[in-house]
Amino acid sequence: MAKRAHRYRLRLEHLAPAAPDQPTHPPVELDFDNHDDILHIADRLEARQLFTAPGQATEFAIGLKLFGEVMLKNREHPLFAELRPAFGEFMKRLKGGAPPAAAAPAPEEAP
């Protein structure tokens, strides 16, 4: 019996390049399944106000859940071998509601 999953469609549009001499790219659209309700998770993370800029928690939730699902579906892939334990601990801390660890100071920019 197949596991039940939420079904999503994601459309990513390149609105403007970083520099005028760079091209814009056509939109990418993909359909995918995820075992979690990503939009509910995004709402919950926004409510926790983890980040100062509006919408960043939603960006974070979408990216994290897309990445995590690919890693879960490919759990035996050697690419994820070193990351898997740390990712598991990170998710436990995030789900536990613990605030993020104190941020390290930003590296100084080279002159």
trRosetta pair geometry for C-beta under 8 A, 3 or more apart (Angstrom, degrees):
i j d omega theta_ij theta_ji phi_ij phi_ji
3 35 6.7 -23 139 -106 131 106
5 33 3.8 48 127 -177 145 112
5 34 6.2 145 -171 63 103 22
5 35 5.5 -66 -115 -86 85 49
6 33 6.8 144 73 -158 46 62
6 34 5.3 -26 62 66 98 79
6 35 7.4 105 13 -163 85 6
6 36 6.9 -57 17 90 129 30
6 37 5.7 135 -62 -96 153 54
6 38 6.9 -160 91 1 147 85
7 31 7.0 1 -177 -175 92 99
7 32 7.8 171 -152 92 54 32
7 33 5.8 -31 -98 -99 62 72
8 31 7.0 168 89 -152 49 55
8 32 5.6 -18 63 64 95 76
8 33 7.5 155 18 -99 81 22
8 34 6.4 12 -1 8 125 110
8 38 6.6 5 -74 28 150 135
9 29 6.6 5 -178 -174 96 97
9 30 7.3 180 -150 93 57 34
9 31 5.0 -25 -98 -97 76 76
10 29 6.9 174 89 -148 51 51
10 30 5.5 -7 56 59 94 80
10 31 7.9 172 18 -87 69 28
10 32 7.0 -6 3 19 111 110
10 62 7.8 129 -117 -168 129 122
10 66 7.9 16 -50 -93 164 132
11 27 5.8 6 -174 178 92 126
11 28 7.4 167 -151 85 47 46
11 29 4.6 -8 -103 -102 79 90
12 27 6.4 161 80 -156 48 73
12 28 4.9 -5 55 57 102 94
12 29 7.7 -172 21 -76 64 45
13 27 4.6 -27 -96 -100 74 102
14 17 7.3 29 166 -72 115 63
14 24 4.9 169 109 -165 114 79
14 25 4.4 84 5 47 153 83
14 26 7.8 33 27 38 111 8
14 27 7.3 -158 10 -84 72 51
15 24 7.6 -87 120 -137 9 124
16 24 6.9 -50 -117 -95 23 114
17 20 7.2 142 77 -98 115 16
17 22 3.6 -175 -179 86 144 106
17 23 6.5 127 -71 77 140 18
17 24 5.7 -122 -41 -73 93 65
18 22 6.1 32 47 30 73 153
19 22 4.9 93 62 -6 81 107
25 28 7.7 -1 129 -32 118 96
32 66 7.6 69 92 -127 161 88
32 69 7.5 118 156 107 125 148
33 69 7.8 -171 98 -176 61 142
34 38 5.7 46 84 -42 155 111
34 65 5.9 44 -157 160 148 111
34 66 7.7 -74 -88 -91 131 48
34 69 4.9 -87 -120 -84 86 153
35 69 7.0 168 12 -114 84 103
35 72 7.7 -74 9 105 128 160
36 40 7.9 -131 165 57 84 102
36 41 6.0 25 154 -33 126 136
36 65 5.8 -115 66 -139 130 123
36 69 7.8 -131 20 -72 99 111
37 40 3.9 30 114 19 117 120
37 41 6.4 151 90 -18 66 85
38 41 5.6 -57 -149 38 33 113
38 42 6.2 36 153 -22 67 104
38 61 6.4 139 -171 144 78 103
38 62 6.3 70 177 -105 126 62
38 65 4.8 -179 -112 92 104 166
39 42 5.5 -47 -145 33 34 115
39 43 6.5 38 153 -20 63 102
40 43 5.7 -52 -152 34 32 113
40 44 6.5 31 151 -17 65 106
41 44 5.7 -56 -148 37 32 111
41 45 6.3 28 155 -16 67 106
41 61 5.0 166 116 -158 100 125
41 65 6.5 128 72 -62 153 136
42 45 5.9 -56 -145 39 30 107
42 46 6.3 33 154 -21 64 105
42 57 6.7 134 -161 123 64 84
42 58 4.4 51 -165 -122 118 72
42 61 3.9 -171 -90 74 71 154
42 62 6.5 22 -84 -45 125 79
43 46 5.8 -53 -148 34 29 112
43 47 6.5 30 153 -20 63 106
44 47 5.7 -55 -151 34 32 113
44 48 6.7 32 151 -21 64 104
45 48 5.6 -52 -150 32 37 113
45 50 6.0 -37 -175 3 87 126
45 57 4.0 -175 125 177 101 113
45 58 7.3 167 78 -67 113 41
45 60 6.5 -134 151 79 154 114
45 61 5.0 -176 24 -62 147 118
46 49 7.5 30 171 -70 40 49
46 55 7.9 6 -110 -90 113 25
46 57 4.5 173 -80 77 54 135
46 58 6.0 14 -64 -49 113 86
48 57 7.1 155 57 -130 90 149
48 97 7.5 -152 -122 -139 134 78
49 57 7.6 -95 -108 -47 21 143
50 56 7.8 -123 83 101 90 103
50 57 5.4 119 41 -98 104 108
50 60 7.3 -78 82 53 137 163
50 99 7.9 170 -125 -142 79 67
50 100 6.6 87 -161 -20 102 115
51 56 3.8 -83 100 89 152 131
51 57 5.5 -173 26 -55 106 76
51 60 7.0 154 -21 -23 138 139
52 56 7.6 31 56 25 46 144
53 56 4.6 85 74 -27 94 122
55 58 5.3 -55 -159 38 55 114
55 59 6.2 59 145 -22 78 100
56 59 5.3 -48 -147 35 40 115
56 60 6.1 44 152 -22 67 105
57 60 5.4 -51 -146 38 32 117
57 61 6.2 36 153 -22 65 105
58 61 5.7 -50 -142 35 31 111
58 62 6.3 28 159 -16 64 106
59 62 6.2 -61 -150 38 26 106
59 63 6.2 17 158 -11 64 113
60 63 6.1 -63 -145 42 24 106
60 64 5.8 21 161 -17 64 115
61 64 5.9 -58 -139 40 24 109
61 65 6.0 15 165 -12 63 112
62 65 6.2 -62 -143 41 23 103
62 66 6.2 22 159 -17 63 110
63 66 5.9 -57 -145 37 27 109
63 67 6.1 22 160 -13 64 112
64 67 5.9 -60 -146 42 26 108
64 68 5.8 24 159 -19 65 114
65 68 5.6 -51 -133 41 29 112
65 69 6.2 31 164 -22 63 107
66 69 6.2 -59 -150 34 24 108
66 70 6.7 21 155 -14 61 107
67 70 6.0 -61 -154 37 30 108
67 71 6.3 26 153 -16 67 109
68 71 5.6 -56 -146 39 31 112
68 72 6.1 34 154 -22 66 107
68 87 7.1 168 -110 176 87 127
68 91 7.2 98 -121 -86 139 133
69 72 5.5 -51 -144 36 32 113
69 73 6.2 27 157 -15 65 107
70 73 5.9 -58 -145 41 29 107
70 74 6.2 -7 163 15 65 114
71 74 6.3 -78 -141 59 25 87
71 75 6.8 65 153 -89 63 60
71 80 5.1 137 -144 -120 95 147
71 83 7.4 -100 -130 101 139 121
71 84 7.0 173 175 -97 121 80
71 87 6.7 -44 133 127 166 172
72 75 6.0 0 -155 -60 32 100
74 77 4.1 7 157 -13 106 127
74 79 7.7 7 128 51 129 110
74 80 6.7 132 104 -4 94 136
75 80 6.9 -92 -140 84 37 144
75 84 7.1 83 -152 -116 79 135
77 80 5.4 71 77 11 91 101
77 81 8.0 -129 102 -38 51 77
78 81 5.3 -17 -156 -23 52 121
80 83 5.2 -80 -156 56 60 106
80 84 5.1 77 148 -54 95 96
80 87 7.9 -39 -166 6 102 145
81 84 6.4 -43 -148 5 18 115
82 85 7.8 -63 -179 28 34 96
82 86 7.7 10 145 5 65 115
83 86 5.9 -75 -159 50 46 105
83 87 5.4 45 151 -28 83 113
84 87 5.7 -58 -140 36 25 112
84 88 6.4 29 160 -22 62 105
85 88 5.8 -55 -152 33 31 113
85 89 6.6 27 154 -14 64 105
86 89 5.8 -55 -150 38 34 110
86 90 6.2 38 151 -22 66 107
87 90 5.5 -53 -146 36 32 115
87 91 6.3 31 155 -19 65 105
88 91 5.9 -55 -148 35 29 109
88 92 6.6 31 153 -20 63 104
89 92 5.7 -52 -150 33 33 113
89 93 6.5 30 154 -16 65 105
90 93 5.9 -59 -153 37 30 109
90 94 6.2 27 153 -17 66 109
91 94 5.6 -54 -142 40 33 111
91 95 6.0 28 160 -15 67 109
92 95 6.0 -59 -143 42 26 106
92 96 6.0 28 156 -23 62 113
93 96 5.6 -57 -145 36 28 114
93 98 4.9 -64 -170 51 81 126
94 98 7.5 -79 -79 50 22 82
100 103 7.3 35 119 -60 119 80
